[in-house]
Amino acid sequence: MKTVLWLVLFLIGLAGVALPAAYLHAASKLPQLETEFDLEKQLRHSIEGERMSIRAGTFEQGRSVEFLRPDFSRLPKDLVALYIAQLGCPTFFQTEREDGPKWAWRLLVKVTVGANLAGDGSCERKLAMRLAMALGIEEPLQQTVAAHRLHSFLQKDQLIAYDLASVYFERGVVGVDDAVYKLFGKELDALELSQLAELSLTLPPHGFYVDAVQCRNESIIRQNRDVLLADLADYKLVTVERARNAMAQPVTCRR
C-alpha cells in the first residue's frame, strides 16, 4: 500500500514539474501574443500577404487587400446566431465567459487526456484554437498555450469576430467578407437570412465552399441550409416565420 501511495505522490510531483516546464518551452516557441494589437499585427501580416498573392492575378483586382481590425458590431446578428448554433453553443452569449481555474482545468483535461468538457467554454476554447491555427501554430501543445494567451485578452464577441475574419477558404480568400464577395458578389451586410445560412455551410464544421463556388449540388446545399434554419428556429434565435420565409428562397448561385 505504501508503495502505491509513494508512486502516486511521485507522479503528482513529476506532473507538477513536467507540465509547467512543457508549458514554458511551448511558450518560448510562440510569436508575441500578449495583447490584441499583437494578434492584429500577426494576422494582418499573414492575411494581407495571402490576399496580395492572388489579387493581382485573377481574384477581384479592385478589391482592397487591407486587413481591418475585426468589429463584432458590424457582423450580422443572424450570421452570429447561425455560427454559435453550429458550434454547438446556442447559449454562448447567455453565459459568463470562462476564466480562472475552470478555464485552466478545461485546457489541462484537453491537453492531457484529449477530452472536451461540456459547456459554452468548449466553444471559447475551440475559437481560440482556431485563431492559433490561423497564426500558423501547428504543434498541439503550442496551440493550447497560444489559445490560453489569446483567451486571456479576447472577450467572447472578439473571439467570434477574429475567427470569422481569419477563416481560410482558398488561396487569396480569407475571412467571411472575402468569401461573401466571391460567392454572392455583395458585401456582408447586404445578405438575406437565406444567404447567410448558405454562407454558414461554407464555415466549420461544414465544408460546402467549393460546391457553392462551383454551383454544384444545389439540392444538397438547399437541404442542409434548411436544416440550419430549422435549428435556428428551434433554438429560438430567429422566429419560425423568418426561418420558413428563408427556406422558401432559392439557393444563390453566381455563375
SULFENDA-V542383 format. One line per field, one symbol per residue. ss: DSSP state (A for helix, B for strand, O for the rest). phi: phi as a letter, one per 20 degrees, with the letter a starting at -180 (. if undefined). burial: # if it has 16 or more other C-alpha atoms within 10 Angstrom, else .. A space follows every 10 residues. Layout:
# SULFENDA-V542383
ss=???
phi=???
burial=???
This chain:
# SULFENDA-V542383
ss=OAAAAAAAAA AAAAAAAAAA AAAAAAAAOO OOOOOAAAAA AAAAAAAAAA AAAAAOOOOO OOOOOOOOOO OAAAOOAAAA AAAAAAOOOO OAAAOOOOOA AAAAAAAAAA AAAOOOOOOO AAAAAAAAAA AAAAOOOOOA AAAAAAAAAA AAAOOAAAAA AAAAAAOBBB OOBBOAAAAA AAAAOOOAAA OOAAAAAAAA OOOOOOOOAA AAAOOOOAAA AAAAAAAAAA AAAAOOOOOA AAAAAAAOOO OOOOO
phi=.fffffffff ffffffefff ffffffffee ffbdbfgfff fffgffffff fffcffecel geefefeegg cgfefggfff fffffffncf dgedcfffbm gffffgffff fedmedefof fffgffffff ffffenedfg ffffffffff ffcdegffgf ffffedfeda gndcnfffff ffedmcegfe eegfffffgf feegeebdff fffelclfff ffgfgfffff fffffmebff ffffffffef ffcee
burial=.......... .......... .....##... ..#.....## .###..##.# ##.##...#. ....#.#.## .#..##.### #######.## .#.....#.. ..#..##... #........# ########## #####.#... ########## ##.#.#.### #########. .######### .###...#.. #.######## ###....##. .##.#..#.. ##.###.### ###...##.. ..#..##... ##...
